[in-house]
Structures are given as C-alpha cells and as structure tokens.
C-alpha cells in the first residue's frame, strides 16, 4: 500500500468525502510504520500492554474484515488471527512480520474498497451481530474512520517511542 496521503476534498459529496477520509487514515497508519524493521514494529508500548505498531496493523485488518466483509457483505469468514472471535489476539504481534500483517491488512482494505464501490448507496445495510441491529454502510464507514483516527493517535505515540519521529 502506498503511504502517499491525499487530503479529503473540501467540497466533495458525502460518499467521496467518507471514502477519502478512510483512505487518508489508512495511508496514515502505513506511513507511521514506514522505514521500521519487524523488530521495531513489534516493540510494545509498555508492559503489560501488547500494543505495537504491528499489532495495530493486524487489529485494523480485523476491523476492515469485520465491518465490510462480515457485516455489510454478510460473508461467513472467521477473523484472521482468532477462530474464537477475540479481537485482542491481533494486538499480540510477538513473532509477527511486516509481510504477514501488511499482507492481511492490504487484502482486507482491497475487499473493503470493492464492497464499498459495489454498494448501490450508503444506505445499503448489513447485520451487526454484536449489536443485534442492522447498520448502514454510512455508519460502517464512519465507524471505521473513527477506529483509524483513534488508533493513529496510538501509532503517533508508538512511533515517537521507537525513533523519535513525530507528527505528519
């Protein structure tokens, strides 16, 4: 995935703006990981937390998979790293590699983009079993943007702790 970030349009329509913000946040996470070794990407924030940049990438692969494939597209696919549906497993990146984590994440982003593009409108719905409710693609896109924004804040702090890189 390219780490070049295109800012969202200032006057775009709703769908274009949501798509652009989502891609901006995806690119931000990739950028925060750029130029680091597997060991640096696995470096944990502080005990007892298992949080690491690689763990965030793995977690976001699960988020993309769940919200777009499982909820909106109703695909019967398990989580990538947990057959039991435990989202926390993805955070534990001990032994994980950039190739493995980014390969899964990029595949899920590609699925998500396809599902969003093929949806007739933002009003398309899917069933969210944890909530026991139907949700719109609009809500899913907002939710996933929120997830990225939150975790990109974590990524800022993790990256600064690894090599002092801040901002961007």
VODO-223672 format. One record per atom (N, C-alpha, C): x, y, z. Coordinates in steps of 0.2 Angstrom, whole numbers, plus 5000, padded with zeros to 4 digits. Atoms other than C-alpha are relative to their C-alpha. Example, Ala and Ser with C-alpha at 12.3 -4.5 7.8 and 13.67 -1.06 7.14 Angstrom:
REM residues 2
500449945000;506249785039;500450065000;499649944999;506849955036;499650055003;
***
This chain:
REM residues 168
500449945000;500050005000;500450065000;499649945000;500750174996;499850045006;500149964994;500950295010;499950074998;500249945002;500650445000;499350025002;500749994997;499150535008;499750064996;500349955003;497950634998;499550035005;500549974996;496950755008;499350004998;500750015002;495050735008;499850074997;500249955004;494150854996;499650055005;500349954996;493551025004;499250014998;500749995002;491951024994;499749944997;500250075003;491650834990;499349985002;500650034998;490050744991;500149955006;499950044994;489650635006;500449944999;499750075001;490250464999;500750024998;499349985002;491850544991;500450025006;499649974994;492250635007;500149945005;499850064995;492050475018;500549964997;499550045004;493050375005;500750035001;499349965000;494450505005;500250005007;499850004993;494450515024;500349935002;499850074998;494550325026;500749994997;499450025003;495950315013;500650055003;499549964996;496850465022;500349975006;499850034994;496850375038;500449934999;499750065002;497350205030;500850024999;499449985002;498850295022;500450035006;499749984994;499250375039;500349955004;499750054996;499450215048;500649974996;499450035004;500550145034;500650055001;499449954999;501650305035;500349995007;499750004993;501850285054;500549945000;499650065000;502650115050;500550004995;499550005005;503750165036;500750005002;499349994998;505550135037;500249965006;499850034993;505550025053;500149924998;499950075000;506149845055;499449965003;500550044997;505049705060;500050005008;499949994993;505849715077;499750065003;500249944998;505449895079;499250015000;500750005000;503649875073;499749955005;500350044995;503349735086;500150035007;499849984994;504049845100;499450035004;500649984996;502749865114;500050065003;500149934997;502150025121;500350005007;499750014993;502449975139;499649945003;500350064997;502049825150;499450035004;500150065003;500849755152;499650004993;500450005006;500049815136;500449974994;499750035006;500449715120;499950054994;500149955006;500049875109;500750014997;499449985004;501349895095;499750024993;500249985006;501349965078;499749944995;500250065004;501249795070;499349975003;500650024997;499849745082;499450054998;500549955003;498849905076;499849984993;500150025007;499049855058;499649935000;500450065000;498449675062;499350015003;500749994997;496949745073;499650044994;500449965005;496449865058;499849954994;500250055005;496449715046;499449965003;500650034997;495249635058;499450055000;500649955000;494149795059;499850004993;500250005007;494149805040;499649944998;500350065002;493749625038;499349995003;500650004996;492349635051;499450044997;500549965002;491449785046;499850004993;500250005007;491549775027;499849934998;500250075003;491549585023;499549975005;500550044996;490649515038;499350035001;500749964998;489349655042;499750024993;500349985006;489049735025;499949954995;500050055005;489449595013;499749935002;500350064997;488749455025;500449944998;499650065002;490249345021;500149965007;499950044994;490449205033;500849985001;499350015000;492349225036;500250015008;499849994993;493249205053;500550065000;499449954999;494449335060;500649974997;499450025003;496149325053;500449975005;499650024995;497049295069;499749965006;500350044994;495749215081;499349974997;500550045002;494549075077;499450015005;500549984995;493649125093;499750065000;500349945000;493249295088;500350055005;499749954995;494449385100;500450054997;499749955004;494949545093;500750025003;499349994997;496349565106;500649964998;499450045002;497349425099;500450044995;499649975005;497849535084;500550055003;499649964997;498649655096;500749975002;499450044998;499949525101;500449984994;499750005006;501149545087;500749965001;499450044999;502549435095;500149954995;499950045005;503349345081;499750024993;500349985006;502349435068;500550034996;499649975005;503149505052;499650064997;500349945004;502849665042;499649964994;500350045006;502449545027;499449975002;500650044998;501149445036;499550055002;500649954997;500249595045;499850044994;500249955005;500349715030;499649964994;500350045005;499849575018;499349995001;500750014998;498249535028;499750075000;500449945000;497849715030;499950034993;500149985007;498149765012;499449964997;500550055003;497049615007;499350035002;500649984997;495649675019;499850074997;500249935002;495749855013;499849994993;500350015007;495549794995;499349975000;500750025000;494049694999;499550065002;500449954997;493349845009;499850054994;500149955006;493649964994;499549974995;500550035005;492749834982;499350005003;500750004997;491249814994;499750075000;500349935000;491050004996;499950024993;500149985007;491250034977;499449974997;500650045003;489949904973;499450015003;500749984997;488649964985;499750054997;500449955004;487250054977;500050075003;500049944997;487250184990;500349995008;499850014993;487750225008;499549985005;500650034996;486050165014;500049934999;499950075000;486549985010;500149985007;500050024993;486349895026;500349925001;499850064998;487149745035;499849995007;500250014993;486849655051;500650005004;499450004995;488049685066;499849965006;500250054995;487849535077;500150025007;499949984993;488649605092;499550055003;500549954998;487449755092;499349975000;500750035002;485949645086;499650054996;500349945004;485549785074;500350004993;499749985007;485649825055;500350075000;499649935000;486849965051;500150014993;499949985007;487150065035;500750004999;499449995002;488650075025;500350075002;499849944998;488750255030;500250005007;499850014993;488850205049;500749975000;499450045000;490150075045;500650054998;499549965003;491250205035;500250055006;499949964994;491050325050;500449975005;499850044995;491450195062;500849984999;499350025002;493050135053;500550065000;499649945000;493650315051;500250015007;499949994993;493450335070;500549955003;499550054998;494450175073;500750024998;499449985002;495850235062;500350065004;499849944997;495850405069;500349995008;499850024993;495950335087;500749965000;499450045000;497250205083;500650044997;499449965002;498350335073;500350045005;499849964994;498450435089;500549955004;499650054996;499150275097;500749994996;499450015004;500350255082;500550065000;499649944999;500950435084;500549995006;499650014993;501550395102;500549944999;499650055001;502250225097;500650014996;499549985004;503250295083;500550045003;499649954996;503950435094;500449965005;499750044995;504450305107;500649964996;499650045004;505350205093;500650034998;499449965003;506450335084;499950075001;500149934999;505850505090;499650034994;500449975005;504850535074;499350025002;500749984998;503350645077;499650044995;500449975005;501950725068;499849974994;500150025007;501550705050;499349984999;
***
